Amino acid sequence: MLNVDVIGNKKRKRCGRVFRFKNFGEPGYPVMFSGPFRDNVNALLEYANLESDLSIGMPVWTFQLEVHHHPPLHILLFVIEEPMEAALNRHCKHCQYVGWGNHFICNKKYHFLLPSKEALATCSSCEGCCDTIATLNNGKSKLIELQGHMMHGVFHSNGFGHLLCVNGLETGSNLAGNHIMEFWNRLCNGLQARKVSLNDISQKRGMELRLVNGIAYSEPWFGRWGYKFGRGCFGVTQSMYHKAIEAIRSMPLYLLTHHIGNSNHDIPLIFSRYQTLSDQSLVTLGDLFRYMLELKARLPRETCIGSYNTNNALVETNCRWSPKRIEMATRVIVEALKRTEFRWISRQEVRDAARAYIGDTGLLDFVLKSLGNHIVGNYLVRRSLNPVTKVLEYCLEDISNVYPCNEGLVMSNKVKDKCKITRAQLMKDMLYLYKYILVDSKPMIGSEFLSAIPLAARIILDTKYLIKDYFGDVPFHVELGSEGKLNLYCTILLRNNAGLDENLSKAMPPYECITLKSSATINELKVEVERNFREIYWGLRSFVVESTGNLNANGTEMVFGLIEVGGKVLLEGWHGDMRINTIDQICESDPNNGIVDCTCGTKEDDGERMVSCDICEILQHTRCVRIPNDEEIPHIFLCKRCEQEIVLFPSLP
C-alpha cells in the first residue's frame, strides 16, 4: 500500500530505506554505477520499492528521499518503465523536435518523476493512490501525462533522454529549481546517459530566462549544467545564435543612452542607478544584466541598499580634504560640465576646466573618481567609457523635470527614495529594460543600428532546444569488464535486402558496449550483439547478424586476437521482420507528420505551430506565413507557390 502524507510533509509511512536527496545518484549512493545505461538502471532499481500492488500495466518503483531532517521533508521519486506496447504513438515527438528523428525506436522508456503536490494530494489513501497512479488512459499512466511535476525526465533504453519539465519554488514546489537540476545531473551522470535534451521555456516575471541569461552570461540558465545549443526553431543555426547573443551583450550603454535617452528618460536613469551601485565599470548591456542578476542573488528579501549622493559619500570618506573643499570642487566640476551644453567631454577636459578655479589636482582627481553616475542637485553626473577612444567621458543630465528637488548639493528625500534599490525595484527595472530594449522596437525608431536588437533577441528566443552530451555515441569508457571480461563497442548496419527501402541500409544506431570473456570467438560476439540490440530496439527484435563487416574472419577465430580491447566493430545484418520494409517504421521520425518545407529554411518538424497547404499539403510555420499565434488557422490555406500556379492557370472559356 502506498501511503503518503503530503499535507504535513511527514515521513512516508511504509518500510523501506530513506535516501538523502542531496547525495542521491552519486557514485556508490545508492549503488556503484559500473556498466552501460541499461545495466545501471537495473542496478539502481534493485534499491527501490516495487509497487507491485499498482496494476497499471507498467512496472513502477519508488524511492523515499529526505530533503532535510529538521524540519522533516521527504519527497518521492517515481521510476516508471513504459514498454513500447503501452505507447499511444511509438514515435517520440521530443526526438523529432531536437533532431534525433533518425534514431531507432527503443523497446522501453524509463520515466523519472518527482511528482507535484497536486498529484500526490490524491494519494492520502490506497484508493486515491490507485486512482492517481493505477488508472490507465488508453494504456498510459495518468501520472506520466500529468503536468506541473517538480521534475519529469524520460530515458530511452539506448541512453538518450529528455528533461521534460523542472518546476521550482515559484510554482509551489518544495525544491528550488537549481537543486532539482543538480539532482537530475547526478542521475544522468550516474546512469551513464548518452545525451539529454530539453525545451527551455523557463520564465521569470514574464521574462524569458534564455534571453536574460544569454545576455548576462552568454548561455541559458541551463548552461551552468552543461546544456548547450541543440537545435533552433524557424531555421536558426548555432552560428546565428552565438552572433545574436554577442551582438546584444556587447551593445554599449553609451550608445543606447545616446539614441534612446531623448525619447525615454527612464532608461538612462536605470543605467546610472546600477552604475552607481556597482564597484566595477558597467560598459555594455551584458555587463549591466550580469550585475543586476548577481545583485539580485545577493540582495536579501525585504531589504534594500541605497545609492548615495556625491557630497555625503565624500564627506564620510576618510580623506585629507575638508567637506567644504570637497563641496566647492564638486560645484566647480558641475559648473564646468554645464558650460559644455550637456555634451560628452573627456575626463582631461573636465579636469583642465576645473583647474582654473581649483589648483589642487589631487582634490580634483579624487572628486572626479567619486562623482561619476551620482545625482548632484537637479543634475545627474554621468560617466562612461568611450567604446572607440577607450577614454573616460563625463556628461551632465538635467533631471529636474523627472525628479524635481531643491537646488543645492544635498539630494531631496524624494530623490533618495528613488535611488534605493529593493529586490522588487530591481526586478521592475529589469522588466522595463527587457520590454523597451529587447522586445519592443518602438524606442529604436530612427536608428538602424539599435533596431537590430529585437531581431537578435528573436533569434535567441527561437533557440529553445538544448542538449548536454554526457557520454556521447560511445558510452561507458571502461575497457575491462567484471570477472576478467573485456569490452568492445559495436554497432550494426542493416543490409538492403531485395524490396526494402534503401534508407534502411544507411541507418546505423550508436555504439553499444559488448562484454565478452577473453577467449570469446567471432560466433560468440555475434550472439552477444544480437542479444543486446534486440533488447534495446523495437525494430530489431528479430535482428540477425550475417557478417562481421569490417572484419575478415571466420566464426571460430578469437575476437581479441583480431580486435584490440575497447575497439570499435561494425557488424552487418538483417532486422529479421518481414513486416518492416521502410526506415520510417523503425525510426523515431513519424511519417504521418507530413512534409515540412518552410520559407525560413526548416525541413523538419521543430514543434512550432504549422499550417498545411490544402493543395500540396506542404507544412509551413504559421508565423512565417503571417498568421498570428492568437488567431485560429484558416479553414482553407494555400501556400504562395500554389497561389501563383492558380493565378497562372489558364481560365476556362
ZAMARGU-4260 file (C-alpha; in steps of 0.2 Angstrom, whole numbers, plus 5000, padded with zeros to 4 digits):
<rodrens>
0) 5000/5000/5000 | 5006/5017/4995 | 5003/5029/5010 | 5009/5047/5008 | 5006/5062/5019
5) 5010/5077/5008 | 5000/5089/5018 | 5011/5089/5033 | 5027/5085/5024 | 5030/5070/5035
10) 5040/5054/5033 | 5032/5041/5021 | 5023/5028/5032 | 5030/5012/5025 | 5045/5002/5027
15) 5060/5005/5016 | 5076/5014/5016 | 5077/5033/5015 | 5090/5041/5004 | 5097/5058/5006
20) 5091/5069/4992 | 5107/5080/4990 | 5118/5064/4988 | 5106/5053/4978 | 5115/5047/4961
25) 5132/5050/4967 | 5145/5035/4964 | 5141/5022/4977 | 5125/5031/4983 | 5114/5020/4982
30) 5124/5009/4970 | 5141/5010/4962 | 5137/5013/4944 | 5149/5002/4933 | 5141/4997/4917
35) 5131/5004/4902 | 5115/5013/4904 | 5103/4998/4904 | 5114/4989/4917 | 5115/5005/4928
40) 5096/5007/4928 | 5093/4989/4933 | 5106/4991/4947 | 5098/5007/4954 | 5080/4999/4954
45) 5086/4985/4965 | 5086/4998/4979 | 5069/5004/4975 | 5052/4999/4982 | 5042/4990/4968
50) 5024/4995/4969 | 5018/4978/4965 | 5000/4982/4970 | 4998/4995/4957 | 4991/4986/4942
55) 4994/4999/4929 | 5002/4988/4916 | 5019/4996/4919 | 5032/4992/4932 | 5033/5006/4945
60) 5046/5009/4958 | 5048/5022/4971 | 5062/5030/4982 | 5060/5039/4998 | 5071/5055/4998
65) 5075/5065/5013 | 5077/5084/5008 | 5081/5089/5026 | 5079/5082/5043 | 5074/5097/5053
70) 5060/5102/5049 | 5057/5085/5041 | 5054/5085/5022 | 5053/5069/5012 | 5048/5068/4993
75) 5046/5053/4982 | 5055/5048/4966 | 5044/5038/4954 | 5053/5027/4941 | 5040/5020/4928
80) 5045/5008/4915 | 5035/5011/4899 | 5036/4997/4886 | 5033/5002/4868 | 5017/4991/4868
85) 5009/5003/4880 | 5013/5019/4870 | 4999/5028/4860 | 5012/5033/4847 | 5028/5023/4846
90) 5037/5038/4838 | 5045/5050/4851 | 5040/5068/4847 | 5054/5075/4858 | 5067/5066/4847
95) 5059/5073/4832 | 5060/5091/4838 | 5078/5090/4844 | 5084/5082/4828 | 5085/5064/4833
100) 5072/5058/4821 | 5084/5046/4813 | 5086/5036/4830 | 5079/5019/4831 | 5064/5016/4841
105) 5068/5008/4858 | 5059/4994/4867 | 5057/5004/4883 | 5056/5021/4891 | 5061/5025/4909
110) 5051/5040/4917 | 5059/5048/4932 | 5047/5058/4941 | 5047/5070/4956 | 5028/5072/4957
115) 5019/5088/4961 | 5010/5091/4977 | 4994/5091/4967 | 4997/5073/4960 | 5002/5066/4977
120) 4987/5075/4986 | 4976/5062/4980 | 4987/5048/4987 | 4982/5050/5005 | 4973/5033/5004
125) 4976/5017/4995 | 4960/5021/4984 | 4966/5038/4980 | 4983/5032/4976 | 4976/5018/4964
130) 4966/5032/4956 | 4981/5043/4953 | 4994/5030/4948 | 4985/5015/4943 | 4971/5022/4932
135) 4975/5020/4913 | 4972/5031/4899 | 4972/5020/4884 | 4986/5011/4891 | 4996/5025/4898
140) 4998/5030/4916 | 4990/5047/4921 | 5005/5050/4932 | 5015/5052/4916 | 5003/5063/4907
145) 5000/5075/4922 | 5008/5092/4920 | 5017/5103/4933 | 5028/5090/4941 | 5043/5096/4951
150) 5053/5086/4938 | 5050/5074/4924 | 5063/5066/4914 | 5062/5051/4902 | 5076/5040/4895
155) 5075/5028/4880 | 5083/5011/4883 | 5098/5016/4872 | 5103/5030/4885 | 5096/5045/4875
160) 5084/5056/4886 | 5074/5071/4888 | 5071/5083/4903 | 5053/5087/4900 | 5050/5099/4915
165) 5058/5107/4930 | 5047/5117/4942 | 5054/5126/4957 | 5048/5136/4971 | 5039/5149/4962
170) 5027/5136/4956 | 5023/5129/4973 | 5037/5116/4973 | 5046/5110/4989 | 5063/5112/4980
175) 5072/5126/4971 | 5075/5124/4953 | 5094/5123/4954 | 5093/5109/4967 | 5081/5100/4955
180) 5094/5102/4941 | 5108/5096/4952 | 5098/5081/4957 | 5094/5077/4938 | 5113/5080/4933
185) 5118/5067/4946 | 5106/5055/4939 | 5112/5057/4921 | 5130/5055/4926 | 5127/5040/4937
190) 5116/5031/4925 | 5129/5034/4911 | 5116/5043/4900 | 5122/5047/4882 | 5114/5063/4878
195) 5099/5073/4886 | 5089/5086/4878 | 5077/5099/4885 | 5065/5113/4879 | 5070/5129/4888
200) 5054/5139/4890 | 5058/5144/4908 | 5051/5162/4913 | 5053/5174/4927 | 5040/5188/4930
205) 5036/5186/4911 | 5054/5187/4905 | 5061/5173/4895 | 5076/5167/4905 | 5085/5160/4890
210) 5086/5178/4884 | 5090/5187/4900 | 5104/5174/4905 | 5110/5173/4887 | 5114/5192/4888
215) 5121/5191/4905 | 5131/5175/4904 | 5132/5171/4885 | 5122/5155/4889 | 5105/5150/4895
220) 5101/5146/4913 | 5103/5128/4910 | 5120/5131/4903 | 5128/5130/4921 | 5124/5112/4920
225) 5132/5110/4903 | 5117/5111/4892 | 5121/5120/4875 | 5113/5124/4858 | 5105/5109/4852
230) 5093/5114/4838 | 5085/5131/4834 | 5067/5134/4828 | 5062/5144/4812 | 5079/5139/4804
235) 5090/5147/4817 | 5108/5139/4816 | 5121/5139/4830 | 5131/5152/4822 | 5116/5164/4821
240) 5113/5160/4839 | 5130/5165/4845 | 5131/5180/4834 | 5114/5186/4841 | 5120/5184/4859
245) 5136/5193/4856 | 5128/5207/4847 | 5116/5211/4861 | 5129/5208/4875 | 5142/5220/4868
250) 5130/5234/4865 | 5137/5249/4873 | 5126/5258/4886 | 5134/5274/4880 | 5126/5272/4863
255) 5109/5266/4870 | 5108/5281/4880 | 5113/5292/4866 | 5099/5285/4854 | 5086/5282/4867
260) 5089/5295/4881 | 5079/5309/4872 | 5063/5299/4870 | 5064/5288/4886 | 5071/5296/4901
265) 5069/5281/4912 | 5082/5270/4904 | 5097/5282/4906 | 5092/5283/4925 | 5091/5264/4927
270) 5108/5263/4919 | 5115/5276/4930 | 5107/5269/4946 | 5116/5252/4944 | 5132/5260/4938
275) 5132/5270/4954 | 5130/5254/4964 | 5142/5244/4955 | 5161/5243/4960 | 5165/5238/4943
280) 5163/5248/4927 | 5147/5243/4918 | 5150/5247/4900 | 5139/5236/4890 | 5122/5229/4891
285) 5129/5212/4895 | 5139/5220/4910 | 5123/5228/4916 | 5112/5212/4915 | 5125/5202/4924
290) 5127/5214/4938 | 5108/5215/4940 | 5107/5196/4941 | 5121/5195/4953 | 5115/5209/4964
295) 5098/5201/4965 | 5105/5185/4971 | 5115/5194/4985 | 5100/5205/4990 | 5090/5198/5004
300) 5071/5199/5003 | 5063/5214/5011 | 5080/5223/5011 | 5087/5237/5001 | 5103/5245/4998
305) 5104/5264/4993 | 5115/5274/4981 | 5121/5290/4990 | 5124/5307/4984 | 5142/5313/4980
310) 5143/5325/4994 | 5138/5313/5008 | 5149/5300/5001 | 5164/5311/5000 | 5161/5318/5017
315) 5160/5301/5025 | 5176/5295/5017 | 5192/5296/5027 | 5202/5309/5017 | 5213/5324/5019
320) 5201/5337/5012 | 5188/5345/5022 | 5169/5343/5017 | 5169/5362/5012 | 5183/5360/5000
325) 5176/5344/4993 | 5159/5353/4991 | 5167/5368/4982 | 5177/5356/4970 | 5161/5347/4966
330) 5152/5363/4962 | 5166/5369/4951 | 5166/5352/4941 | 5147/5353/4939 | 5148/5371/4933
335) 5161/5366/4920 | 5150/5352/4914 | 5135/5364/4912 | 5146/5375/4900 | 5148/5361/4888
340) 5129/5361/4885 | 5126/5343/4890 | 5139/5336/4878 | 5150/5322/4882 | 5168/5328/4886
345) 5184/5318/4891 | 5190/5317/4909 | 5205/5328/4905 | 5194/5342/4898 | 5184/5342/4913
350) 5200/5342/4924 | 5208/5356/4914 | 5192/5367/4915 | 5191/5365/4934 | 5209/5369/4937
355) 5206/5387/4933 | 5197/5388/4950 | 5204/5373/4960 | 5223/5372/4960 | 5224/5356/4970
360) 5225/5342/4956 | 5224/5329/4969 | 5207/5335/4975 | 5200/5336/4958 | 5206/5318/4954
365) 5198/5312/4970 | 5181/5321/4966 | 5181/5315/4948 | 5184/5297/4953 | 5169/5298/4966
370) 5157/5309/4956 | 5153/5298/4941 | 5135/5292/4940 | 5129/5302/4955 | 5115/5315/4957
375) 5120/5332/4962 | 5106/5344/4965 | 5095/5344/4949 | 5108/5335/4939 | 5115/5318/4936
380) 5133/5317/4933 | 5136/5303/4921 | 5152/5294/4917 | 5155/5281/4904 | 5170/5274/4894
385) 5170/5279/4876 | 5170/5262/4866 | 5180/5269/4852 | 5194/5280/4861 | 5194/5270/4877
390) 5194/5286/4887 | 5183/5291/4902 | 5170/5304/4897 | 5158/5314/4908 | 5141/5322/4904
395) 5128/5332/4914 | 5110/5327/4913 | 5096/5338/4919 | 5084/5328/4929 | 5073/5342/4937
400) 5059/5338/4925 | 5059/5319/4931 | 5063/5321/4949 | 5061/5339/4954 | 5071/5343/4970
405) 5078/5358/4979 | 5093/5367/4972 | 5110/5363/4980 | 5121/5348/4983 | 5111/5339/4995
410) 5098/5327/4987 | 5080/5328/4992 | 5072/5314/5002 | 5061/5310/4986 | 5077/5308/4976
415) 5085/5297/4989 | 5070/5286/4990 | 5070/5284/4971 | 5088/5279/4972 | 5085/5265/4984
420) 5086/5248/4977 | 5075/5234/4983 | 5073/5217/4976 | 5056/5222/4969 | 5063/5238/4962
425) 5077/5228/4954 | 5065/5216/4945 | 5054/5231/4940 | 5070/5239/4932 | 5075/5223/4923
430) 5057/5220/4917 | 5057/5238/4910 | 5074/5236/4901 | 5068/5219/4894 | 5052/5226/4887
435) 5059/5243/4880 | 5076/5237/4874 | 5075/5219/4870 | 5057/5216/4865 | 5048/5232/4860
440) 5056/5240/4845 | 5047/5257/4846 | 5061/5266/4855 | 5073/5261/4841 | 5065/5271/4828
445) 5077/5281/4818 | 5092/5270/4822 | 5096/5256/4811 | 5110/5251/4822 | 5099/5248/4838
450) 5084/5242/4828 | 5094/5225/4826 | 5092/5222/4844 | 5074/5215/4843 | 5079/5204/4829
455) 5094/5197/4838 | 5083/5194/4853 | 5070/5185/4842 | 5084/5173/4837 | 5089/5169/4855
460) 5071/5166/4859 | 5069/5154/4844 | 5083/5144/4852 | 5074/5133/4864 | 5081/5115/4862
465) 5097/5112/4872 | 5107/5096/4873 | 5120/5090/4885 | 5132/5077/4879 | 5136/5066/4894
470) 5144/5051/4886 | 5140/5053/4868 | 5140/5039/4855 | 5152/5028/4864 | 5146/5025/4882
475) 5154/5018/4897 | 5173/5021/4894 | 5180/5006/4903 | 5189/4993/4893 | 5190/4980/4907
480) 5174/4971/4912 | 5170/4962/4928 | 5177/4945/4932 | 5191/4946/4919 | 5179/4950/4905
485) 5184/4963/4891 | 5173/4976/4882 | 5171/4981/4864 | 5160/4994/4856 | 5149/4988/4842
490) 5136/4995/4830 | 5126/4987/4816 | 5122/4991/4798 | 5106/4984/4791 | 5108/4976/4774
495) 5097/4982/4759 | 5088/4966/4755 | 5078/4965/4739 | 5062/4975/4741 | 5067/4985/4756
500) 5069/5004/4757 | 5087/5010/4753 | 5087/5021/4768 | 5087/5006/4779 | 5104/5001/4774
505) 5110/5019/4779 | 5103/5018/4796 | 5115/5014/4810 | 5112/5015/4829 | 5125/5022/4841
510) 5139/5010/4848 | 5134/4998/4862 | 5146/4991/4875 | 5148/4972/4872 | 5156/4962/4886
515) 5165/4946/4882 | 5176/4934/4890 | 5194/4935/4884 | 5193/4918/4875 | 5177/4923/4865
520) 5175/4919/4847 | 5168/4928/4832 | 5152/4917/4834 | 5150/4922/4852 | 5152/4940/4848
525) 5138/4939/4835 | 5127/4931/4848 | 5130/4945/4861 | 5127/4958/4848 | 5111/4951/4843
530) 5105/4949/4861 | 5110/4967/4865 | 5102/4976/4850 | 5086/4965/4851 | 5084/4971/4870
535) 5086/4989/4866 | 5077/4992/4849 | 5059/4989/4844 | 5063/4986/4826 | 5077/4974/4829
540) 5068/4961/4840 | 5072/4948/4827 | 5089/4955/4821 | 5101/4943/4814 | 5120/4946/4812
545) 5125/4940/4795 | 5143/4946/4794 | 5157/4955/4804 | 5158/4969/4792 | 5175/4977/4794
550) 5182/4960/4800 | 5188/4947/4788 | 5187/4932/4800 | 5178/4915/4802 | 5167/4911/4816
555) 5179/4901/4827 | 5193/4914/4827 | 5197/4923/4843 | 5189/4940/4845 | 5203/4948/4854
560) 5216/4941/4843 | 5209/4952/4829 | 5202/4967/4839 | 5210/4977/4852 | 5201/4979/4869
565) 5190/4994/4869 | 5190/4994/4849 | 5175/4998/4838 | 5167/4984/4827 | 5154/4986/4814
570) 5143/4971/4810 | 5130/4969/4796 | 5114/4960/4797 | 5095/4960/4793 | 5082/4966/4805
575) 5073/4949/4803 | 5055/4956/4802 | 5046/4954/4785 | 5033/4967/4791 | 5046/4981/4791
580) 5051/4987/4774 | 5054/5006/4776 | 5065/5016/4788 | 5050/5026/4795 | 5044/5010/4803
585) 5059/5008/4815 | 5064/5027/4817 | 5058/5040/4829 | 5053/5051/4815 | 5034/5050/4812
590) 5030/5049/4793 | 5012/5054/4797 | 5018/5071/4802 | 5019/5077/4784 | 5032/5086/4774
595) 5040/5102/4780 | 5047/5115/4768 | 5045/5132/4776 | 5052/5148/4769 | 5063/5150/4785
600) 5073/5135/4779 | 5065/5122/4791 | 5064/5105/4783 | 5059/5095/4799 | 5045/5097/4812
605) 5053/5108/4826 | 5037/5108/4837 | 5031/5125/4832 | 5014/5128/4826 | 5012/5124/4807
610) 4999/5125/4794 | 4997/5114/4779 | 4993/5119/4761 | 4976/5112/4756 | 4984/5108/4738
615) 5002/5102/4740 | 5000/5098/4759 | 5017/5105/4762 | 5019/5112/4781 | 5025/5129/4785
620) 5026/5139/4801 | 5011/5150/4804 | 5022/5164/4809 | 5032/5163/4793 | 5016/5165/4783
625) 5010/5179/4794 | 4996/5170/4804 | 4997/5177/4822 | 4998/5165/4836 | 4982/5172/4844
630) 4972/5168/4828 | 4965/5152/4823 | 4972/5143/4807 | 4961/5147/4792 | 4950/5133/4786
635) 4957/5135/4769 | 4975/5139/4766 | 4986/5140/4750 | 5005/5142/4750 | 5012/5156/4739
640) 5018/5143/4726 | 5001/5135/4724 | 4993/5153/4724 | 5005/5158/4709 | 5001/5142/4700
645) 4982/5145/4701 | 4984/5163/4695 | 4994/5157/4680 | 4982/5143/4676 | 4973/5147/4660
650) 4955/5152/4663 | 4941/5141/4656 | 4931/5149/4641
</rodrens>
